[in-house]
């Protein structure tokens, strides 16, 4: 009877250790896959959505500043032309 209990305890500890090892192995495989995916994405020049949105916001801001400066330039140019015609 003692041998039977010892065998069951030993078998249970082996199974527990194996399951723990497989869980660690799964975590390690997940990390390797994430790393390789990240390397692939970086090599393709793909940007994250967050970076893309930030770039769009910056582009819109610069475009609005450009339009404003262009309008100011046109106003100054037309005012100079009008003042020259008055003389």
C-alpha positions in Angstrom: 0.0 0.0 0.0 2.8 2.4 0.8 4.4 1.7 -2.5 1.1 2.5 -4.2 0.8 5.9 -2.4 4.5 6.7 -3.1 4.0 5.8 -6.8 0.9 8.1 -7.1 2.7 11.0 -5.3 5.7 10.5 -7.5 3.7 10.3 -10.6 1.6 13.4 -9.6 4.8 15.4 -9.0 6.3 14.4 -12.4 3.0 15.4 -14.1 3.0 18.7 -12.3 6.6 19.4 -13.3 5.9 18.5 -16.9 2.9 20.8 -17.0 4.9 23.6 -15.5 7.6 23.0 -18.1 5.1 23.0 -20.9 3.6 26.3 -19.6 7.1 27.8 -19.6 7.8 26.4 -23.0 4.6 28.0 -24.3 5.6 31.4 -22.9 9.0 31.1 -24.5 7.5 30.2 -27.9 5.2 33.1 -27.6 8.1 35.4 -26.9 10.1 34.1 -29.9 7.1 34.5 -32.2 6.5 38.1 -31.0 10.2 38.9 -31.4 10.3 37.5 -35.0 7.1 39.3 -35.9 8.5 42.6 -34.6 11.7 42.1 -36.6 9.7 41.4 -39.7 7.5 44.5 -39.2 10.5 46.7 -38.6 12.3 45.3 -41.7 9.2 46.1 -43.9 9.1 49.7 -42.7 5.6 49.3 -41.3 4.6 51.9 -38.7 2.2 51.5 -35.9 -1.3 53.0 -36.0 -0.3 55.4 -33.3 2.7 56.7 -35.2 0.7 57.0 -38.3 -2.0 59.1 -36.6 0.6 61.3 -35.1 2.1 61.9 -38.5 -1.3 62.7 -40.0 -2.0 65.2 -37.2 1.4 66.9 -37.8 0.8 67.0 -41.6 -2.6 68.7 -41.0 -1.1 71.3 -38.7 1.7 72.1 -41.1 -0.8 72.2 -44.0 -3.0 74.7 -42.2 0.0 76.8 -41.3 1.1 76.8 -45.0 -2.3 77.9 -46.1 -2.3 80.7 -43.6 1.1 81.9 -44.7 0.1 81.6 -48.3 -2.9 83.8 -47.7 -0.9 86.4 -45.8 1.6 86.5 -48.7 -1.1 86.9 -51.2 -2.6 89.8 -49.2 0.7 91.6 -48.9 1.4 91.1 -52.6 -2.0 92.4 -53.7 -1.8 95.4 -51.3 1.6 96.3 -52.8 0.2 96.1 -56.3 -2.8 98.3 -55.3 -0.6 100.8 -53.7 1.7 101.0 -56.8 -1.4 101.6 -59.0 -2.5 104.5 -56.8 0.8 106.3 -57.2 
